[in-house]
Amino acid sequence: MNILFWLIVSTLILTVFLFVLPAFWRKQLIAPVDLDQENINIAKSRLRELKESKLSGALSDAEYEEQLADLELALSDDLDIKKSIQTLNDQGRWAVYAVILVIPLLATGLYFLLGNYPAVSHTAEMSVDTETAKVAEIGKMVNRLAEKMNANPDDGQGWLMLGRSYRALEQYPKAVDALANAYRILGEKPEVMMLYADALASNNDKSLIGQPSDLITKVLTLEPENMEALWLGGMAKAQSGEDQAAYDRWKKLLGLLSPDTEDYKNINGLLDQLLAENPQIKAGETTNKTTVAWVSGVEVTIDVSLADELKASAKAGDIVFIYAQALSGPKMPLAIERKKVSDLPLTVTLNDAMAMMPAMKLSSFPQVKLLARISTSGNAMQQPGDLIGVVESVSIDDKTHHKIIINGTIK
């Protein structure tokens, strides 16, 4: 039997004794008093007072005899009370022992008869049962909502709530049906379409191809900067093999995120991965932003070559990243071009159209740092072993060709 259980029981019994027993023991701790002698002394004193009153004439003979009889009767009663007190004290002693023995025996017997001590050692199972009960209760509430919707099938908000509930319970087929009704009634609302697209994908092994992708595209038409739609939209395009479209959507999402967030780092990593896996991706902004960039007229021209002593260290298919950085602050490229070692030597022109973020572009900084790096791993993130060349500072107003010779190795 569980030791902890018995420790708890013993503690409770001792606590009861601490409250009950002192009341019994207190009677035994009071110093004994000879009540007979005390009463006799009081009677003698009263008798003297009666005699003095008779001698002084304050009492007649008849009154004296009457009060004397009362005194004798009172003394007799006091002596009887003493005997009763003695008897009660004796009973109190026995009550102490009875309580000490009876309470533990009675409690233990009743527990064995009525209790369930194995339950004490199954707290984990009890916790699981409680959680199961909660889930079951939620399930009942959702079922009641479903019954209500069947009785009132034109309640779009009700279907939306039911779809959310099924989605939370991971009952995706039911979530799809409920959200399909919400979409039918409420129309092309971004919130409804995003929930519907997510439920469809969850019910189809996370695939966003097809109807989910179409719904997300509609959302982006209504809300071009809807971050959830940009995220899932990029995922849909990546799943269908449209890497450029995936890159464009995720790059736009990156521009809406704060650089110090985890989401920003994750999206940036995905962009780097796409660039590494598909060299054909154009890393610049979308067409409409390109037009704006050229209007600014800001561009930097760079002649890039590889030092003779390092040519044996690079392969023709290795990726060359040519980019500009701010002299201080975030190291994100202000503009970037992507080529191969087989293209070297070459000349590239960087401009605002190649910016990774609208707020981080060439025209925002008067002085920039120019870099050309050969990535042997194909990773856009700088790695030990990459070959690199740097021009520490140039003015964006300088229209001359800046020369970068890749002549160093990153340690």
C-alpha positions as CSV (number, residue, x, y, z in Angstrom):
1,M,0.0,0.0,0.0
2,N,1.2,3.5,-0.7
3,I,3.5,4.8,2.0
4,L,2.7,8.4,1.3
5,F,-1.0,7.6,1.8
6,W,-0.4,6.2,5.3
7,L,1.8,9.2,6.2
8,I,-1.0,11.5,5.3
9,V,-3.6,9.4,7.3
10,S,-1.3,9.4,10.4
11,T,-0.8,13.1,10.2
12,L,-4.5,13.7,10.0
13,I,-5.2,11.5,13.0
14,L,-2.4,13.2,15.1
15,T,-3.9,16.5,14.2
16,V,-7.3,15.4,15.5
17,F,-5.7,14.3,18.8
18,L,-4.0,17.7,19.2
19,F,-7.5,19.3,19.2
20,V,-9.3,16.6,21.3
21,L,-7.0,15.2,23.9
22,P,-6.0,18.5,25.6
23,A,-9.5,18.9,26.8
24,F,-9.4,15.6,28.6
25,W,-5.9,15.9,30.0
26,R,-6.5,19.4,31.3
27,K,-8.8,18.0,34.0
28,Q,-6.1,15.7,35.2
29,L,-3.5,18.6,35.4
30,I,-5.6,20.7,37.8
31,A,-4.3,20.3,41.4
32,P,-6.7,18.2,43.5
33,V,-8.8,20.0,46.1
34,D,-10.4,18.4,49.3
35,L,-13.9,19.6,48.7
36,D,-15.3,17.8,51.8
37,Q,-13.1,19.7,54.1
38,E,-13.7,22.9,52.3
39,N,-17.5,22.5,52.6
40,I,-17.2,21.5,56.3
41,N,-15.2,24.6,57.1
42,I,-17.8,26.8,55.3
43,A,-20.6,25.1,57.3
44,K,-18.7,25.6,60.6
45,S,-18.3,29.3,59.9
46,R,-22.0,29.7,59.0
47,L,-22.9,27.8,62.2
48,R,-20.9,30.3,64.3
49,E,-22.7,33.2,62.6
50,L,-26.1,31.6,63.5
51,K,-25.2,31.1,67.1
52,E,-24.0,34.7,67.4
53,S,-27.2,36.0,65.8
54,K,-29.3,33.9,68.3
55,L,-27.3,35.2,71.3
56,S,-27.7,38.7,70.2
57,G,-31.4,38.3,69.7
58,A,-31.3,38.8,66.0
59,L,-32.7,35.3,65.5
60,S,-35.5,33.6,67.5
61,D,-35.3,30.0,68.6
62,A,-37.6,29.0,65.7
63,E,-35.6,30.9,63.1
64,Y,-32.3,29.5,64.4
65,E,-33.6,25.9,64.2
66,E,-34.9,26.4,60.7
67,Q,-31.7,27.9,59.3
68,L,-29.6,25.3,61.1
69,A,-31.7,22.6,59.3
70,D,-31.0,24.4,56.0
71,L,-27.3,24.5,56.7
72,E,-27.1,20.7,57.5
73,L,-29.1,20.0,54.3
74,A,-26.7,22.1,52.1
75,L,-23.7,20.5,53.6
76,S,-25.1,17.1,52.8
77,D,-25.7,18.1,49.2
78,D,-22.1,19.4,48.8
79,L,-20.7,16.2,50.0
80,D,-22.7,14.3,47.4
81,I,-21.5,16.6,44.5
82,K,-17.9,15.8,45.5
83,K,-18.5,12.1,44.9
84,S,-20.1,12.8,41.4
85,I,-17.1,14.9,40.4
86,Q,-14.7,12.1,41.4
87,T,-16.8,9.7,39.3
88,L,-16.7,12.0,36.2
89,N,-12.9,12.5,36.5
90,D,-12.4,8.8,36.5
91,Q,-14.6,8.5,33.4
92,G,-12.5,11.3,31.7
93,R,-9.3,9.3,32.1
94,W,-10.9,6.3,30.4
95,A,-12.3,8.5,27.6
96,V,-8.7,9.6,26.7
97,Y,-7.6,6.0,26.2
98,A,-10.8,5.2,24.4
99,V,-10.3,8.1,21.9
100,I,-6.6,7.1,21.3
101,L,-7.6,3.5,20.4
102,V,-11.0,3.9,18.8
103,I,-10.4,6.7,16.3
104,P,-7.5,5.1,14.4
105,L,-9.2,1.7,14.5
106,L,-12.5,3.1,13.3
107,A,-11.0,5.2,10.6
108,T,-8.8,2.4,9.3
109,G,-11.7,-0.1,9.3
110,L,-14.0,2.3,7.5
111,Y,-11.4,3.0,4.9
112,F,-10.8,-0.6,4.2
113,L,-14.5,-1.1,3.9
114,L,-15.4,1.9,1.8
115,G,-12.2,3.4,0.5
116,N,-10.1,2.8,-2.7
117,Y,-6.5,3.1,-1.7
118,P,-5.1,2.0,-5.1
119,A,-6.4,5.2,-6.5
120,V,-3.7,7.1,-4.4
121,S,-0.9,5.6,-6.5
122,H,-2.6,6.5,-9.9
123,T,-2.5,10.3,-10.0
124,A,-1.2,10.2,-13.5
125,E,-4.1,8.1,-14.7
126,M,-6.5,10.4,-12.8
127,S,-4.9,13.4,-14.6
128,V,-5.3,11.7,-17.9
129,D,-8.9,10.9,-17.1
130,T,-9.5,14.6,-16.2
131,E,-8.0,15.8,-19.5
132,T,-10.0,13.2,-21.4
133,A,-13.2,14.4,-19.6
134,K,-12.4,18.0,-20.7
135,V,-11.9,16.9,-24.3
136,A,-15.1,14.9,-24.2
137,E,-17.0,18.0,-22.8
138,I,-15.6,20.2,-25.6
139,G,-16.7,17.5,-28.1
140,K,-20.2,17.6,-26.7
141,M,-20.3,21.4,-27.0
142,V,-19.1,21.2,-30.6
143,N,-21.7,18.4,-31.4
144,R,-24.5,20.7,-30.0
145,L,-23.2,23.5,-32.2
146,A,-23.3,21.1,-35.2
147,E,-26.9,20.2,-34.4
148,K,-27.8,23.9,-34.2
149,M,-26.2,24.5,-37.6
150,N,-28.1,21.6,-39.2
151,A,-31.3,23.2,-37.9
152,N,-30.1,26.7,-39.1
153,P,-28.0,26.0,-42.3
154,D,-27.9,29.7,-43.4
155,D,-26.0,31.0,-40.4
156,G,-22.6,31.8,-42.0
157,Q,-20.9,32.9,-38.7
158,G,-22.2,29.7,-37.0
159,W,-20.5,27.6,-39.8
160,L,-17.3,29.7,-39.4
161,M,-17.3,29.0,-35.6
162,L,-18.0,25.3,-36.2
163,G,-15.2,25.1,-38.7
164,R,-12.8,26.7,-36.3
165,S,-13.8,24.3,-33.6
166,Y,-13.3,21.2,-35.8
167,R,-10.0,22.6,-36.9
168,A,-8.9,23.0,-33.2
169,L,-10.0,19.4,-32.5
170,E,-8.0,18.3,-35.7
171,Q,-11.2,16.9,-37.2
172,Y,-10.2,18.2,-40.6
173,P,-12.9,16.5,-42.9
174,K,-15.6,18.1,-40.7
175,A,-13.7,21.4,-40.6
176,V,-13.6,21.4,-44.5
177,D,-17.4,20.8,-44.7
178,A,-18.2,23.5,-42.1
179,L,-15.9,26.1,-43.7
180,A,-17.2,25.3,-47.2
181,N,-20.6,26.3,-46.0
182,A,-19.2,29.5,-44.4
183,Y,-17.4,30.4,-47.6
184,R,-20.7,29.7,-49.6
185,I,-22.7,32.0,-47.3
186,L,-20.2,34.7,-46.3
187,G,-18.4,35.0,-49.7
188,E,-14.8,35.9,-50.5
189,K,-13.8,37.3,-47.1
190,P,-10.0,36.9,-46.5
191,E,-10.5,35.4,-43.0
192,V,-12.9,32.8,-44.3
193,M,-10.8,31.9,-47.3
194,M,-7.6,31.5,-45.3
195,L,-9.3,29.2,-42.8
196,Y,-10.9,27.2,-45.6
197,A,-7.5,26.9,-47.5
198,D,-5.7,25.8,-44.3
199,A,-8.4,23.2,-43.6
200,L,-8.3,21.8,-47.1
201,A,-4.5,21.5,-46.9
202,S,-4.6,19.9,-43.5
203,N,-7.1,17.4,-44.8
204,N,-4.8,16.6,-47.8
205,D,-1.5,15.9,-46.2
206,K,-0.5,19.6,-46.0
207,S,-0.7,20.0,-49.7
208,L,-1.6,23.6,-50.8
209,I,-1.7,22.8,-54.5
210,G,-5.1,23.3,-56.2
211,Q,-8.1,24.9,-54.5
212,P,-6.1,26.1,-51.4
213,S,-3.6,27.9,-53.7
214,D,-6.5,29.5,-55.6
215,L,-8.1,30.7,-52.4
216,I,-4.8,32.2,-51.1
217,T,-4.3,34.0,-54.5
218,K,-7.8,35.6,-54.1
219,V,-6.8,36.8,-50.6
220,L,-3.6,38.4,-51.9
221,T,-5.7,40.1,-54.6
222,L,-7.8,41.7,-51.9
223,E,-5.0,42.2,-49.3
224,P,-1.6,42.2,-51.0
225,E,0.2,42.5,-47.6
226,N,-1.7,39.8,-45.8
227,M,1.3,38.1,-44.1
228,E,-0.4,34.7,-43.6
229,A,-1.4,34.6,-47.2
230,L,2.1,35.6,-48.3
231,W,3.5,32.8,-46.2
232,L,1.1,30.1,-47.3
233,G,1.1,31.4,-50.8
234,G,4.9,31.1,-51.0
235,M,4.6,27.6,-49.7
236,A,1.9,26.7,-52.3
237,K,4.1,28.0,-55.1
238,A,7.2,26.1,-53.8
239,Q,5.1,22.9,-53.6
240,S,4.1,23.3,-57.2
241,G,7.7,23.9,-58.3
242,E,7.2,27.7,-59.0
243,D,10.3,28.8,-57.2
244,Q,10.4,32.3,-58.6
245,A,6.8,33.0,-57.5
246,A,7.6,31.4,-54.0
247,Y,10.7,33.6,-53.8
248,D,8.7,36.8,-54.7
249,R,6.0,36.2,-52.1
250,W,8.4,35.3,-49.3
251,K,10.6,38.2,-50.1
252,K,7.6,40.5,-49.9
253,L,6.7,39.0,-46.5
254,L,10.3,39.5,-45.3
255,G,9.9,43.2,-46.0
256,L,6.8,43.3,-43.6
257,L,8.7,41.6,-40.7
258,S,10.9,43.2,-38.1
259,P,14.6,42.1,-38.6
260,D,15.0,41.1,-34.9
261,T,12.2,38.5,-35.0
262,E,12.5,34.7,-35.4
263,D,10.1,34.7,-38.3
264,Y,12.3,37.1,-40.2
265,K,15.3,34.8,-39.7
266,N,13.3,31.8,-40.9
267,I,12.0,33.5,-44.0
268,N,15.4,34.8,-44.8
269,G,16.8,31.3,-44.5
270,L,14.1,30.0,-46.9
271,L,15.1,32.6,-49.4
272,D,18.7,31.7,-49.2
273,Q,17.8,28.0,-49.7
274,L,15.7,28.8,-52.8
275,L,18.6,30.8,-54.3
276,A,21.0,28.0,-53.6
277,E,18.7,25.3,-55.1
278,N,17.6,27.3,-58.1
279,P,20.3,29.6,-59.7
280,Q,17.7,30.8,-62.2
281,I,15.8,32.7,-59.6
282,K,16.0,36.5,-60.1
283,A,16.8,38.0,-56.7
284,G,15.5,41.4,-57.4
285,E,12.1,42.9,-56.6
286,T,9.0,42.4,-58.7
287,T,8.5,44.2,-62.0
288,N,6.5,47.2,-60.6
289,K,9.2,47.9,-58.0
290,T,11.9,47.6,-60.7
291,T,10.4,50.5,-62.5
292,V,10.5,52.6,-59.4
293,A,14.1,51.7,-58.7
294,W,15.3,52.8,-62.2
295,V,13.6,56.1,-61.7
296,S,15.8,56.8,-58.7
297,G,18.8,56.5,-61.0
298,V,21.0,55.0,-58.3
299,E,23.4,52.3,-59.4
300,V,26.9,51.0,-58.8
301,T,29.0,49.2,-61.5
302,I,31.5,46.6,-60.4
303,D,34.2,44.7,-62.4
304,V,34.7,41.3,-60.7
305,S,37.6,38.9,-61.2
306,L,39.2,35.9,-59.5
307,A,42.9,36.0,-58.5
308,D,45.1,33.6,-60.4
309,E,46.3,31.9,-57.2
310,L,42.8,30.9,-56.2
311,K,41.5,29.7,-59.6
312,A,42.3,26.1,-58.6
313,S,40.2,26.4,-55.5
314,A,37.0,27.2,-57.3
315,K,34.8,25.1,-59.6
316,A,33.1,26.4,-62.7
317,G,29.7,25.7,-61.3
318,D,30.3,27.5,-57.9
319,I,27.9,30.4,-57.2
320,V,29.3,34.0,-57.1
321,F,27.3,36.5,-54.9
322,I,28.1,40.1,-55.8
323,Y,26.4,42.6,-53.4
324,A,26.5,45.9,-51.5
325,Q,26.2,46.3,-47.7
326,A,25.7,49.3,-45.5
327,L,28.9,50.3,-43.7
328,S,27.1,50.0,-40.3
329,G,23.9,48.3,-39.1
330,P,22.3,45.2,-40.6
331,K,24.5,43.1,-42.9
332,M,21.6,42.3,-45.3
333,P,22.6,43.0,-48.9
334,L,21.3,46.4,-50.2
335,A,21.5,44.9,-53.7
336,I,22.6,41.5,-54.8
337,E,23.5,39.8,-58.1
338,R,24.1,36.1,-58.5
339,K,26.5,34.5,-61.1
340,K,28.8,31.5,-61.6
341,V,32.6,31.2,-61.5
342,S,32.4,30.2,-65.2
343,D,31.1,33.8,-65.8
344,L,34.3,35.4,-64.4
345,P,35.7,38.0,-65.1
346,L,32.4,40.0,-65.4
347,T,30.8,43.3,-64.9
348,V,27.6,43.8,-63.0
349,T,25.5,46.8,-62.1
350,L,23.7,47.0,-58.7
351,N,20.6,49.1,-58.3
352,D,17.6,49.6,-56.1
353,A,15.6,47.0,-58.1
354,M,17.9,44.3,-56.5
355,A,17.1,45.3,-52.9
356,M,16.0,42.5,-50.5
357,M,13.8,45.0,-48.6
358,P,12.2,48.3,-49.6
359,A,13.7,50.1,-46.6
360,M,17.2,48.7,-47.2
361,K,18.4,49.7,-50.7
362,L,21.3,51.5,-52.2
363,S,19.8,54.9,-52.5
364,S,19.2,54.9,-48.7
365,F,23.0,55.1,-48.0
366,P,25.6,57.6,-49.3
367,Q,28.5,55.2,-48.7
368,V,28.4,51.4,-49.1
369,K,30.7,48.4,-48.9
370,L,31.1,46.1,-52.0
371,L,31.7,42.4,-51.8
372,A,32.1,39.4,-54.2
373,R,32.0,36.0,-52.7
374,I,32.3,32.5,-54.2
375,S,30.2,30.1,-52.2
376,T,31.6,26.6,-52.6
377,S,28.5,25.2,-50.8
378,G,26.0,27.3,-52.8
379,N,24.7,28.8,-49.5
380,A,23.9,32.5,-49.5
381,M,25.1,32.7,-45.9
382,Q,28.8,33.2,-45.5
383,Q,30.7,30.0,-44.7
384,P,34.3,29.2,-43.8
385,G,36.2,28.2,-46.9
386,D,34.3,30.7,-49.2
387,L,36.5,32.9,-51.4
388,I,36.0,36.6,-51.1
389,G,37.0,40.0,-52.3
390,V,36.0,43.4,-50.8
391,V,36.0,47.1,-51.5
392,E,35.6,48.7,-48.1
393,S,33.9,51.9,-49.0
394,V,32.5,53.6,-52.1
395,S,30.2,56.5,-52.7
396,I,27.0,55.7,-54.6
397,D,27.5,58.9,-56.5
398,D,30.7,57.6,-58.0
399,K,29.9,56.5,-61.5
400,T,33.2,54.9,-62.2
401,H,33.7,51.1,-62.4
402,H,34.7,49.7,-59.1
403,K,37.1,46.7,-59.2
404,I,36.8,43.7,-56.9
405,I,39.4,40.9,-57.1
406,I,38.4,37.8,-55.2
407,N,41.7,37.1,-53.5
408,G,40.9,36.0,-49.9
409,T,39.5,33.0,-48.1
410,I,37.0,33.1,-45.2
411,K,38.4,31.4,-42.1
